[in-house]
């Protein structure tokens, strides 16, 4: 299921990606003597409606009807209805590989998917079964949901949760989600609750004409968005809606593993990289010990403004894309780094150099809105030059592209290089299965 870090969650209002604390599975449930599950469920639905995540009465009704606590039976009842990720499975290294996603993310993607009564839905990544139960409520008794997962214990857990919730129109199958589930195709809606670095072609093949696919797609480096794709009359797959969202990577045939490179001996600062990024760990192991270089851009953000579109721009224009650089508080207290947010910063690595984003308060000439100026801190033999390139890219985005809408397009089965004439603000990335085009309109 979904993750930003190790569980699906959304950015805080100021765009810093700081998160509500996440919950690990516990061994016993503490009886809640003051609140009933019905009241807690209604309160969660109302909170999601009031914050604007839930916009349709159908999705609100599903959240009011489906009992989340039966899918996470080993945590206290009140925690089951908080807007938090619940981790349910970890790998041998302790990294979370399955979870009940944060309800905000679940609701956001259901609103993107727009399932209707009577439709057939395929869910890729069964998780606890909670999302499938919500889908089952949305499609009604005349509709059907198929959920697929690669791990037998996850499949069993999802089936148990659905049985406990008395959900009968969901079929949970064991298999590799990258292959979809041809036996039940075609589907009116397909939703992936695992992150994908490319679109497996079976997903597109198994979607009915006029259908919609919602997938947390890793664009490049550490930047991802949940995108709702539909096929137009010319056969192009266009993104109709996109939201900031990062999920646990797909495992199996379409595996999209990440590398976590320590930048300090104690691991208090690390760099997360992906397969298309060229990073030599040995060159970066002591990079933060070099003297920092600062470049301030003059580009301002409000305190409640998201950095998501700047991140998309930087991951497109920088040769080695953009990476997440998680930082522990001890590294900040020791003066090793000054990241832009509490969790860390977005960063660019280039051979033995590193440049990451930072912020400082800006005093506006008028008005009371809190503003922050974006800066870049460089480390390494030529870290100052790298910081300068990142700062220049930020300035270009601010001056020429900040106010423009962004379009995403997927071309399946593309072979060879893009032959279209170069256009400023248009970026083309070749994948194994598809070609991704990102265009600032």
Residue pairs with C-beta under 8 A, 6 or more apart in sequence:
1 7
1 8
1 98
1 99
1 100
1 101
1 125
1 127
1 128
1 131
1 193
1 194
1 247
1 248
2 8
2 9
2 85
2 99
2 101
2 102
2 105
2 106
2 193
2 194
2 195
2 216
2 245
2 246
2 247
2 248
3 9
3 85
3 96
3 99
3 101
3 195
3 246
3 247
3 248
4 10
4 11
4 17
4 19
4 245
4 246
4 247
5 19
5 22
5 326
5 343
6 22
6 85
6 87
6 95
6 96
6 99
6 248
7 22
7 84
7 85
7 86
7 87
7 96
7 99
7 101
7 102
7 248
8 85
8 99
8 101
8 102
8 105
8 106
8 193
8 245
8 246
8 247
8 248
9 19
9 20
9 22
9 84
9 85
9 101
9 102
9 104
9 105
10 102
10 104
10 105
10 108
10 244
10 245
11 17
11 244
11 306
11 308
12 18
12 19
13 304
14 303
14 304
14 305
15 301
15 304
15 305
15 306
15 307
15 308
16 340
16 341
16 342
16 343
17 341
17 343
18 341
18 342
18 343
19 343
20 82
20 83
20 84
20 102
21 84
22 84
22 85
22 86
22 87
23 75
23 79
23 82
23 84
23 85
23 86
23 87
24 86
24 87
25 72
25 74
25 75
25 86
25 87
25 88
26 74
26 75
26 76
27 74
28 74
29 73
29 74
29 75
29 76
29 77
30 76
30 77
31 77
32 40
32 76
32 77
32 78
35 77
35 78
37 67
37 69
37 77
37 81
40 69
40 77
40 78
40 80
40 81
41 63
41 64
41 66
41 67
41 68
41 81
42 64
43 81
44 63
44 68
44 81
44 82
44 83
44 103
45 54
45 60
45 63
45 64
47 83
48 54
48 60
48 63
48 83
48 103
48 104
48 107
49 60
51 104
53 104
53 107
53 108
53 111
54 60
54 63
54 107
54 111
55 111
56 111
56 114
58 138
59 107
59 110
59 111
59 134
59 138
61 137
62 110
62 134
62 137
62 138
63 103
63 107
63 134
65 137
66 130
66 133
66 134
66 137
66 165
66 167
67 165
68 80
68 81
68 100
68 103
68 130
69 77
69 80
69 81
70 161
70 164
70 165
71 100
71 128
71 129
71 130
71 133
71 158
71 161
71 164
71 165
72 80
72 86
72 88
72 100
72 128
72 130
73 161
73 164
75 86
79 86
80 86
83 102
83 103
83 104
84 102
85 99
85 100
85 101
85 102
86 99
86 100
86 128
87 96
87 98
87 99
88 98
88 99
88 100
88 127
88 128
88 154
88 157
89 96
89 97
89 98
89 99
89 151
89 153
89 154
90 96
90 97
91 97
96 248
97 248
97 251
98 127
98 128
98 151
98 154
98 248
99 127
99 128
99 248
100 127
100 128
100 130
101 127
101 131
101 193
101 247
105 245
106 130
106 131
106 134
108 226
108 243
108 245
109 191
109 193
109 214
109 226
109 245
110 131
110 134
110 135
110 138
112 214
112 226
112 228
112 241
112 243
113 121
113 189
113 191
113 212
113 214
113 228
114 189
114 212
115 121
115 135
115 138
115 139
115 143
115 188
115 189
116 138
116 139
116 188
117 138
117 139
117 140
117 142
117 143
118 139
118 140
118 142
118 143
119 139
119 143
119 188
119 189
120 139
120 143
120 144
120 145
120 146
120 184
120 186
120 187
120 188
120 189
120 208
121 135
121 139
121 143
121 144
121 145
121 146
121 187
121 188
121 189
121 190
121 191
122 145
122 146
122 147
122 148
122 180
122 181
122 184
122 185
122 187
122 189
122 190
122 191
122 206
123 131
123 132
123 135
123 145
123 146
123 147
123 148
123 190
123 191
123 192
123 193
124 148
124 177
124 180
124 190
124 191
124 192
124 193
124 194
124 203
125 147
125 148
125 149
125 177
125 192
125 193
125 194
125 250
126 132
126 147
126 148
126 149
126 154
126 155
126 158
126 172
127 149
127 154
127 158
127 193
128 157
128 158
128 161
129 147
129 157
129 158
129 159
129 160
129 161
129 162
129 165
129 167
129 170
129 172
130 161
131 147
131 191
131 193
132 145
132 147
132 158
132 162
132 167
132 170
132 172
133 161
133 162
133 165
133 167
133 170
135 145
135 170
135 191
136 143
136 145
136 162
136 167
136 169
136 170
139 145
139 169
140 169
141 168
141 169
143 169
144 169
144 170
144 171
144 184
145 169
145 170
145 171
146 170
146 171
146 172
146 173
146 181
146 184
146 187
147 158
147 170
147 171
147 172
147 173
148 172
148 173
148 174
148 175
148 176
148 177
148 180
148 181
149 155
149 158
149 172
149 174
149 175
149 177
150 174
150 175
150 176
150 177
150 251
150 252
151 174
152 174
155 172
155 173
155 174
158 172
159 172
162 170
162 172
171 184
173 181
175 181
176 252
176 253
176 254
177 192
177 194
177 250
177 252
177 254
178 200
178 202
178 250
178 252
178 253
178 254
179 200
179 202
179 253
180 190
180 200
180 202
180 203
180 205
180 206
181 206
182 202
182 206
185 205
185 206
185 208
186 206
186 207
186 208
186 209
186 211
187 206
187 207
187 208
187 211
188 208
188 210
188 211
188 212
189 211
189 212
189 213
189 214
190 203
190 206
190 207
190 211
190 212
190 213
190 214
191 213
191 214
191 215
192 203
192 213
192 214
192 215
192 216
192 247
192 250
193 216
193 247
194 216
194 247
194 248
194 249
194 250
194 251
195 216
195 217
195 218
195 224
195 246
195 247
195 248
195 249
195 250
195 256
196 215
196 216
196 217
196 218
196 249
196 250
196 254
196 256
197 217
197 218
197 249
197 250
197 254
197 256
197 274
197 275
197 431
198 254
198 256
198 431
198 432
198 433
198 434
199 213
199 215
199 217
199 229
199 410
199 412
199 431
199 433
199 434
200 253
200 254
200 433
201 412
201 413
201 433
201 434
203 213
203 215
204 213
204 237
204 412
207 213
207 231
209 231
210 230
211 230
211 231
212 228
212 229
212 230
212 240
213 228
213 229
213 230
213 237
214 226
214 227
214 228
214 229
215 226
215 227
215 229
216 224
216 225
216 226
216 245
216 246
216 247
217 224
217 225
217 226
217 227
217 408
217 436
218 224
218 246
218 249
218 256
218 274
219 225
219 312
219 315
219 316
219 408
219 429
219 436
219 438
220 276
220 315
220 316
220 321
220 322
220 429
221 273
221 274
221 276
221 277
221 315
221 320
221 321
221 322
221 323
222 246
222 272
222 273
222 274
222 315
222 321
222 322
222 323
222 324
222 346
223 311
223 312
223 314
223 315
223 321
223 322
224 245
224 246
224 247
225 242
225 243
225 244
225 245
225 308
225 312
225 408
226 242
226 243
226 244
226 245
227 239
227 241
227 242
227 408
228 239
228 240
228 241
228 242
229 237
229 238
229 239
229 240
229 408
229 410
230 237
230 238
230 240
231 237
231 238
232 238
236 409
236 411
237 409
237 410
237 411
237 412
238 407
238 408
238 409
239 407
239 408
239 409
239 410
242 406
242 408
244 306
244 308
249 255
249 256
249 257
249 258
250 256
256 274
256 275
257 275
258 272
258 273
258 274
259 272
259 273
259 274
259 279
259 281
260 270
260 271
260 272
261 270
261 271
261 272
261 273
261 279
261 281
261 284
262 269
262 270
262 285
263 269
263 270
263 271
263 284
263 285
263 287
263 288
263 325
263 354
264 270
264 288
264 331
264 336
266 330
267 328
268 327
268 328
268 330
268 331
268 336
269 288
269 325
269 326
269 327
269 328
269 331
269 336
269 337
269 344
270 325
270 326
271 279
271 284
271 323
271 324
271 325
271 347
271 349
271 354
272 323
272 324
272 325
272 326
273 279
273 323
273 349
274 321
274 323
276 321
277 320
277 321
277 323
277 349
278 320
279 320
279 349
280 351
280 352
283 351
283 352
284 349
284 352
284 354
287 352
287 353
287 354
287 379
287 380
287 383
288 336
288 337
288 354
288 379
290 379
290 380
290 381
290 383
291 379
292 377
292 378
292 379
292 383
293 377
293 378
293 379
293 383
293 384
293 387
294 358
294 375
294 376
294 377
294 378
294 387
295 375
295 376
295 378
295 384
295 387
295 388
295 390
295 391
296 360
296 373
296 374
296 375
296 391
297 373
297 374
297 375
297 376
297 391
297 394
297 395
297 398
298 373
298 395
299 373
299 374
299 394
299 395
299 397
299 398
300 362
300 371
300 372
300 373
300 374
301 307
301 359
301 371
301 372
301 374
302 369
302 370
302 371
302 372
303 369
303 370
303 371
303 372
307 340
307 346
307 357
309 397
309 402
309 406
310 374
310 394
310 397
310 402
311 322
311 346
312 406
312 438
313 393
313 397
313 401
313 440
314 322
314 346
314 348
314 390
314 393
314 394
314 397
315 321
315 322
316 427
316 438
317 393
317 396
317 427
318 348
318 389
318 390
318 393
319 350
320 348
320 349
320 350
321 348
322 346
322 347
322 348
323 346
323 347
323 348
323 349
324 344
324 346
324 347
325 339
325 344
325 345
325 346
325 347
325 356
326 343
326 344
327 337
327 339
327 343
327 344
327 345
331 337
332 338
332 339
337 345
337 356
337 377
338 358
338 377
339 345
339 356
339 357
339 358
340 346
340 356
340 357
340 358
340 359
340 374
345 356
345 357
345 358
346 356
346 357
347 354
347 355
347 356
347 357
348 354
348 355
348 356
348 386
348 390
350 386
351 380
352 380
352 381
353 378
353 379
353 380
353 381
353 382
353 383
353 385
353 386
354 378
354 379
354 380
354 383
354 386
355 376
355 377
355 378
355 379
355 383
355 386
355 387
355 389
355 390
356 376
356 377
357 374
357 375
357 376
357 377
357 390
358 374
358 375
358 376
358 377
359 372
359 373
359 374
359 375
360 372
360 373
360 375
361 370
361 371
361 372
361 373
362 371
362 372
362 373
363 371
364 371
374 394
375 391
376 387
376 388
376 390
376 391
376 394
377 387
378 384
378 385
378 386
378 387
378 388
378 390
380 386
400 424
400 425
401 425
401 440
404 425
404 440
404 441
405 440
405 441
406 438
406 439
406 440
406 441
407 437
407 438
407 439
407 441
408 436
408 437
408 438
409 436
409 437
409 439
410 434
410 435
410 436
410 437
411 434
411 435
411 437
412 433
412 434
413 433
413 434
414 430
414 434
414 435
417 430
418 428
418 430
418 435
418 437
420 426
420 428
423 439
425 439
425 440
425 441
426 437
426 438
426 439
426 440
427 437
427 438
427 439
428 435
428 436
428 437
429 435
429 436
429 437
429 438
